[in-house]
Amino acid sequence: MNAGVEVTPEFQFLCLAARPQPDWTRLRELLRKGIDHRALIRLAAGHGVRPSLLDCLGELSWETVPGDAKADLEHFRQSHLLKSLTLAGELHRLAASLSDRSIPFVAFKGPTLALALYGGLAGREYNDVDVIVPQQRIDDAEDVLGSMGYASPQGDRTFRRAFLASQRQYAFVRADDGAAIDLHWGFCGTHVPFPVAPDEIWDDAPLLPVGGRDVPVLSAPNLALLLAGHGTKENWAMLKWVGDFARVIDRHRALDWGTLHARAQARGCGDAVLLGCAMAEALLDVAAPQAIASRISGSARVRKRTAAMAGTMRRGLPPPAQVEHFADLLLCDRPIDRVRGALKLVFTPTAGDYEAMRLPPALWSAYYASRPCRLVFRTAARRA
């Protein structure tokens, strides 16, 4: 796991704890050699793997863990469990409401991912519920969320369509308790490809029991493609995302990984699958599926990106608060697609353009011309 980079004991401990099958012997050895528990907890929080850390420390009888550190983690456990139950309840309500309106939907990430990969609602950190609906039913789904007390912090419907539609998702929050739901009609922005398309999921959506209600979720092949795409889109900056993908590999060795890679490759982002497997092997020692192992070793781009991303994480620094600009272009296998994606971003107005220069709706089309100029000036100012 070293790969020429000195690994901090705290990050090494997290990697051993985040494995699908934790290495108890090495975990105990690290505890006895000495761990900075405060740094360990901060790092676990930054990487979103505190539930795995809690499970491992409990299994090790909290050996060498100071009382105050244990108290902090136990406090997190209680608050996280409450949040998980709340969000699961909201997913239950949303599923019922969407079904009553005959709106097709699939839930992904959030409570369903915790149940599917970690065996319990609180087995994974998450902050919202994610559902995807057909694009033609977005307005109907928004109305359902409104009837449940949710409102979007991203402006009204007209504003969202003008400045946020290219993201293919809207955020909704309930004011009384802060519960959050992300409503999707795509898995990524319009400027990049993605390993799985929305029209591929509807006829192959198994049901997962959540709080006494069966909720449609992604099939195992589509889940693997989603997690590969999501992790790559986010530059694999958090150990949580690597752990998610590692669990898919561990639990679904029988998947036809060669076909999955071919599906993603046909959509222009096959390297996302290779990167997910390579990161899981580099950080969590989960061997890549045999069907694509040679493709990973044969791709200089995948090897280079894996070394860079894994090396950054091994230094024990917390993940960046925001992923670097244009990081999601990593999804594109071909340089020409990365150029096209960047150009689309340059010429697609965003809420930031509106905040920089607030024009009345009648003049919003002017943002298509002003945005490139604003980006040039902003880049020049930063360099200066």
C-alpha positions as CSV (number, residue, x, y, z in Angstrom):
1,M,0.0,0.0,0.0
2,N,3.0,2.4,0.4
3,A,3.7,2.9,-3.3
4,G,6.6,5.2,-2.4
5,V,4.5,7.5,-0.2
6,E,4.8,7.6,3.6
7,V,1.5,6.6,5.0
8,T,0.4,8.1,8.3
9,P,-0.6,5.6,10.9
10,E,-4.0,7.3,11.2
11,F,-4.8,6.9,7.5
12,Q,-3.5,3.4,7.5
13,F,-5.8,2.6,10.4
14,L,-8.8,4.0,8.5
15,C,-8.0,2.0,5.4
16,L,-7.8,-1.2,7.4
17,A,-11.1,-0.3,9.1
18,A,-12.9,0.6,5.9
19,R,-12.1,-2.7,4.2
20,P,-15.1,-5.0,3.5
21,Q,-13.2,-7.4,5.7
22,P,-11.2,-5.5,8.3
23,D,-7.7,-6.7,9.2
24,W,-8.1,-7.1,13.0
25,T,-4.5,-8.2,13.6
26,R,-2.9,-5.1,11.9
27,L,-5.5,-2.8,13.4
28,R,-4.6,-4.0,16.9
29,E,-0.9,-3.6,16.2
30,L,-1.4,0.0,15.1
31,L,-3.3,0.8,18.2
32,R,-0.6,-0.6,20.4
33,K,2.2,1.2,18.5
34,G,0.4,4.5,19.2
35,I,-2.3,6.4,17.3
36,D,-3.2,10.1,17.5
37,H,-6.8,9.5,18.2
38,R,-7.9,13.1,17.7
39,A,-6.3,13.1,14.3
40,L,-7.8,9.8,13.6
41,I,-11.3,11.0,14.3
42,R,-10.8,14.2,12.3
43,L,-9.6,12.2,9.4
44,A,-12.5,9.7,9.7
45,A,-15.0,12.6,9.7
46,G,-13.4,14.2,6.6
47,H,-13.5,10.9,4.7
48,G,-17.0,10.0,5.9
49,V,-16.0,6.6,7.4
50,R,-16.8,7.2,11.1
51,P,-19.3,4.3,11.2
52,S,-16.6,1.9,10.1
53,L,-14.2,3.3,12.6
54,L,-16.8,2.9,15.4
55,D,-17.4,-0.7,14.4
56,C,-13.7,-1.5,14.4
57,L,-12.9,0.2,17.7
58,G,-15.8,-1.5,19.3
59,E,-14.7,-4.9,18.0
60,L,-11.2,-4.1,19.5
61,S,-12.8,-3.3,22.9
62,W,-11.8,0.4,22.5
63,E,-8.2,-0.6,23.3
64,T,-6.0,2.4,24.0
65,V,-8.8,4.9,23.0
66,P,-9.0,7.8,25.5
67,G,-12.3,8.4,27.2
68,D,-12.9,11.8,25.6
69,A,-12.3,10.4,22.1
70,K,-14.7,7.5,22.7
71,A,-17.3,9.9,24.0
72,D,-17.0,12.0,20.9
73,L,-17.5,9.0,18.7
74,E,-20.4,7.7,20.7
75,H,-22.1,11.1,20.4
76,F,-21.6,10.9,16.7
77,R,-23.1,7.4,16.7
78,Q,-26.3,8.7,18.4
79,S,-26.8,11.7,16.2
80,H,-26.0,9.7,13.0
81,L,-28.5,7.1,14.0
82,L,-31.2,9.7,14.5
83,K,-30.4,11.3,11.2
84,S,-30.4,8.0,9.4
85,L,-33.8,7.1,10.9
86,T,-35.2,10.5,9.9
87,L,-34.0,10.2,6.3
88,A,-35.2,6.6,6.0
89,G,-38.6,7.9,7.2
90,E,-38.6,10.6,4.6
91,L,-37.7,8.1,1.9
92,H,-40.6,6.0,3.0
93,R,-43.0,9.0,2.8
94,L,-41.6,10.1,-0.6
95,A,-41.9,6.6,-2.0
96,A,-45.5,6.5,-1.0
97,S,-46.3,9.9,-2.4
98,L,-44.5,9.3,-5.7
99,S,-46.3,5.9,-6.1
100,D,-49.6,7.5,-5.4
101,R,-49.0,9.9,-8.3
102,S,-47.8,7.0,-10.5
103,I,-44.3,8.7,-10.8
104,P,-41.6,6.1,-11.6
105,F,-38.5,6.5,-9.4
106,V,-35.4,4.8,-8.1
107,A,-33.7,5.6,-4.9
108,F,-29.9,5.5,-4.8
109,K,-27.1,6.4,-2.3
110,G,-28.3,7.6,1.1
111,P,-30.3,5.0,3.2
112,T,-30.6,2.4,0.4
113,L,-26.8,2.3,-0.2
114,A,-26.2,1.9,3.5
115,L,-28.6,-1.0,3.7
116,A,-27.4,-2.6,0.5
117,L,-23.7,-2.5,1.2
118,Y,-23.3,-2.0,4.9
119,G,-26.2,-3.9,6.3
120,G,-27.9,-1.1,8.3
121,L,-29.2,2.4,7.9
122,A,-26.4,3.8,10.1
123,G,-23.6,1.8,8.6
124,R,-22.6,4.6,6.2
125,E,-22.4,8.4,6.5
126,Y,-24.9,10.4,4.3
127,N,-26.8,13.6,4.6
128,D,-29.7,13.4,2.2
129,V,-32.0,11.2,0.2
130,D,-31.4,10.8,-3.6
131,V,-34.0,9.8,-6.0
132,I,-34.2,9.8,-9.8
133,V,-37.3,10.2,-11.8
134,P,-37.9,10.4,-15.6
135,Q,-37.2,13.9,-16.9
136,Q,-40.7,14.4,-18.1
137,R,-42.0,13.9,-14.6
138,I,-39.7,16.4,-12.8
139,D,-42.4,19.0,-12.3
140,D,-44.8,16.4,-10.9
141,A,-42.1,15.2,-8.5
142,E,-41.3,18.8,-7.4
143,D,-45.0,19.2,-6.6
144,V,-44.9,16.1,-4.5
145,L,-41.9,17.4,-2.5
146,G,-43.7,20.7,-2.0
147,S,-46.7,18.9,-0.6
148,M,-44.3,17.2,1.9
149,G,-43.1,20.6,3.1
150,Y,-39.9,20.8,1.1
151,A,-38.7,23.8,-0.8
152,S,-35.6,24.4,-2.9
153,P,-32.9,26.8,-1.6
154,Q,-31.9,27.1,-5.3
155,G,-34.6,29.6,-6.3
156,D,-37.9,29.1,-7.9
157,R,-38.7,26.7,-10.8
158,T,-38.0,29.3,-13.5
159,F,-34.6,30.2,-12.0
160,R,-33.6,26.5,-11.6
161,R,-34.5,25.8,-15.2
162,A,-32.4,28.7,-16.4
163,F,-29.3,28.2,-14.3
164,L,-29.3,24.7,-12.8
165,A,-30.9,22.4,-15.3
166,S,-27.5,21.4,-16.8
167,Q,-26.7,19.7,-13.5
168,R,-29.7,17.5,-13.9
169,Q,-30.6,17.6,-10.2
170,Y,-32.2,20.0,-7.8
171,A,-31.9,20.2,-4.0
172,F,-34.9,20.4,-1.7
173,V,-34.8,21.0,2.1
174,R,-37.5,21.0,4.8
175,A,-37.3,24.0,7.0
176,D,-38.4,22.5,10.2
177,D,-35.7,19.8,10.6
178,G,-33.3,20.4,7.7
179,A,-34.1,17.0,6.0
180,A,-32.8,17.1,2.5
181,I,-33.8,15.4,-0.7
182,D,-31.9,15.6,-4.0
183,L,-34.2,15.1,-7.0
184,H,-32.4,13.8,-10.1
185,W,-33.3,13.1,-13.7
186,G,-29.7,12.3,-14.6
187,F,-26.6,11.0,-12.8
188,C,-24.3,13.8,-13.9
189,G,-24.2,17.2,-15.6
190,T,-24.9,17.5,-19.3
191,H,-21.2,18.3,-20.2
192,V,-19.8,14.8,-19.4
193,P,-20.7,11.2,-20.1
194,F,-21.6,8.7,-17.3
195,P,-21.2,4.9,-17.1
196,V,-24.9,4.3,-16.7
197,A,-27.8,6.2,-18.4
198,P,-31.2,6.8,-16.7
199,D,-33.1,5.0,-19.4
200,E,-31.1,1.8,-18.5
201,I,-32.4,1.5,-14.9
202,W,-36.2,1.5,-15.1
203,D,-36.7,-2.1,-16.3
204,D,-34.1,-3.6,-13.9
205,A,-34.8,-2.0,-10.5
206,P,-35.1,-4.5,-7.6
207,L,-37.0,-3.7,-4.5
208,L,-35.3,-3.1,-1.2
209,P,-37.3,-3.0,2.1
210,V,-36.9,0.4,3.8
211,G,-38.9,0.9,7.0
212,G,-41.5,-1.6,6.0
213,R,-41.9,-0.4,2.4
214,D,-40.3,-1.8,-0.7
215,V,-38.4,0.8,-2.5
216,P,-37.0,0.4,-6.1
217,V,-33.2,0.7,-6.2
218,L,-30.4,0.1,-8.7
219,S,-29.5,-3.4,-9.7
220,A,-26.1,-4.6,-8.8
221,P,-24.6,-4.0,-12.2
222,N,-26.1,-0.5,-12.4
223,L,-25.0,0.3,-8.9
224,A,-21.4,-0.7,-9.7
225,L,-21.5,1.7,-12.7
226,L,-23.1,4.5,-10.7
227,L,-20.5,4.2,-7.9
228,A,-17.6,4.1,-10.5
229,G,-19.0,7.2,-12.2
230,H,-19.7,9.1,-9.0
231,G,-16.3,8.4,-7.4
232,T,-14.5,9.4,-10.6
233,K,-16.7,12.6,-11.0
234,E,-15.6,13.5,-7.5
235,N,-12.0,12.7,-8.1
236,W,-12.1,9.8,-5.6
237,A,-11.3,12.4,-2.9
238,M,-13.0,10.6,0.0
239,L,-12.2,7.1,1.4
240,K,-16.0,6.6,1.8
241,W,-16.4,6.4,-2.0
242,V,-13.5,4.0,-2.4
243,G,-15.0,1.9,0.4
244,D,-18.4,1.8,-1.3
245,F,-16.9,0.5,-4.6
246,A,-14.7,-2.0,-2.7
247,R,-17.8,-3.4,-1.1
248,V,-19.5,-3.8,-4.5
249,I,-16.5,-5.7,-5.8
250,D,-16.3,-7.9,-2.6
251,R,-20.0,-8.7,-2.6
252,H,-20.5,-9.1,-6.4
253,R,-17.5,-11.0,-7.7
254,A,-19.9,-12.9,-9.9
255,L,-20.8,-9.8,-11.9
256,D,-19.6,-9.7,-15.5
257,W,-17.1,-7.0,-14.9
258,G,-15.8,-7.2,-18.5
259,T,-19.3,-6.4,-19.8
260,L,-19.7,-3.6,-17.2
261,H,-16.4,-2.0,-18.4
262,A,-17.6,-2.4,-22.0
263,R,-20.9,-0.7,-21.2
264,A,-19.1,2.3,-19.6
265,Q,-16.5,2.3,-22.4
266,A,-19.3,2.6,-25.0
267,R,-20.5,5.7,-23.2
268,G,-17.1,7.3,-23.3
269,C,-16.1,6.6,-19.7
270,G,-14.8,3.1,-19.3
271,D,-11.8,4.3,-17.3
272,A,-14.2,5.2,-14.5
273,V,-14.7,1.5,-13.8
274,L,-10.9,0.8,-14.0
275,L,-10.2,3.7,-11.7
276,G,-12.7,2.5,-9.1
277,C,-11.1,-1.0,-9.1
278,A,-7.6,0.4,-9.0
279,M,-8.4,2.7,-6.1
280,A,-10.0,-0.1,-4.1
281,E,-6.9,-2.3,-4.6
282,A,-4.4,0.5,-3.9
283,L,-6.0,1.7,-0.7
284,L,-8.1,-1.2,0.6
285,D,-6.3,-4.2,-0.8
286,V,-9.4,-5.4,-2.5
287,A,-8.2,-7.2,-5.6
288,A,-9.6,-6.0,-9.0
289,P,-11.9,-8.5,-10.7
290,Q,-9.8,-10.8,-12.9
291,A,-11.8,-9.9,-16.0
292,I,-10.4,-6.3,-16.1
293,A,-7.2,-6.6,-14.1
294,S,-5.1,-6.6,-17.2
295,R,-6.9,-3.6,-18.6
296,I,-6.0,-1.6,-15.4
297,S,-2.3,-2.6,-15.6
298,G,-2.3,-1.8,-19.3
299,S,-3.7,1.7,-19.0
300,A,-1.0,4.4,-18.3
301,R,-3.8,7.0,-17.7
302,V,-5.5,4.9,-15.0
303,R,-2.2,4.0,-13.3
304,K,-1.1,7.6,-13.3
305,R,-4.4,8.9,-11.9
306,T,-4.6,6.2,-9.3
307,A,-1.1,6.9,-8.1
308,A,-1.8,10.6,-7.8
309,M,-5.2,10.3,-6.0
310,A,-4.1,7.5,-3.7
311,G,-0.8,9.3,-2.9
312,T,-2.7,12.5,-1.9
313,M,-4.9,10.5,0.5
314,R,-2.1,8.5,2.0
315,R,-0.4,11.7,3.3
316,G,-3.2,11.9,5.9
317,L,-4.6,15.2,4.8
318,P,-8.3,15.8,5.0
319,P,-10.2,15.8,1.7
320,P,-10.6,19.3,0.1
321,A,-13.8,21.1,1.0
322,Q,-14.6,21.4,-2.7
323,V,-13.5,19.2,-5.5
324,E,-11.2,21.0,-7.9
325,H,-12.8,22.9,-10.8
326,F,-13.5,20.7,-13.9
327,A,-12.6,17.6,-11.9
328,D,-15.6,15.7,-13.3
329,L,-14.0,15.9,-16.8
330,L,-12.0,12.9,-15.5
331,L,-15.0,10.9,-16.5
332,C,-14.1,11.4,-20.2
333,D,-11.9,8.8,-21.7
334,R,-11.0,10.8,-24.7
335,P,-9.2,14.1,-24.7
336,I,-11.6,15.5,-27.3
337,D,-14.5,14.8,-24.9
338,R,-12.7,16.6,-22.1
339,V,-12.3,19.6,-24.4
340,R,-15.9,19.5,-25.4
341,G,-17.0,19.2,-21.8
342,A,-14.9,22.2,-20.7
343,L,-16.3,24.3,-23.5
344,K,-19.8,23.4,-22.5
345,L,-19.0,24.5,-19.0
346,V,-17.6,27.8,-20.2
347,F,-20.7,28.6,-22.2
348,T,-23.4,27.3,-19.8
349,P,-24.7,30.0,-17.4
350,T,-24.8,29.1,-13.7
351,A,-26.2,30.6,-10.5
352,G,-22.8,32.1,-9.9
353,D,-23.2,34.2,-13.1
354,Y,-26.4,35.5,-11.8
355,E,-24.9,36.3,-8.4
356,A,-22.1,38.2,-10.1
357,M,-24.4,40.3,-12.2
358,R,-28.1,40.2,-11.4
359,L,-30.1,40.7,-14.6
360,P,-33.9,40.6,-15.0
361,P,-35.3,37.4,-16.5
362,A,-35.8,39.1,-19.8
363,L,-32.0,39.5,-20.1
364,W,-30.9,36.1,-18.8
365,S,-29.9,35.0,-22.3
366,A,-27.1,37.6,-22.1
367,Y,-25.3,35.3,-19.6
368,Y,-24.3,33.0,-22.5
369,A,-22.1,35.8,-23.8
370,S,-21.0,37.3,-20.4
371,R,-20.0,34.0,-18.8
372,P,-16.8,33.4,-20.8
373,C,-15.7,36.9,-20.1
374,R,-16.4,36.5,-16.4
375,L,-14.3,33.3,-16.3
376,V,-11.4,35.0,-18.1
377,F,-11.4,37.9,-15.7
378,R,-11.7,35.7,-12.7
379,T,-8.9,33.5,-13.8
380,A,-6.7,36.5,-14.5
381,A,-7.5,38.0,-11.1
382,R,-6.5,34.7,-9.4
383,R,-3.2,34.5,-11.2
384,A,-2.5,38.2,-10.4
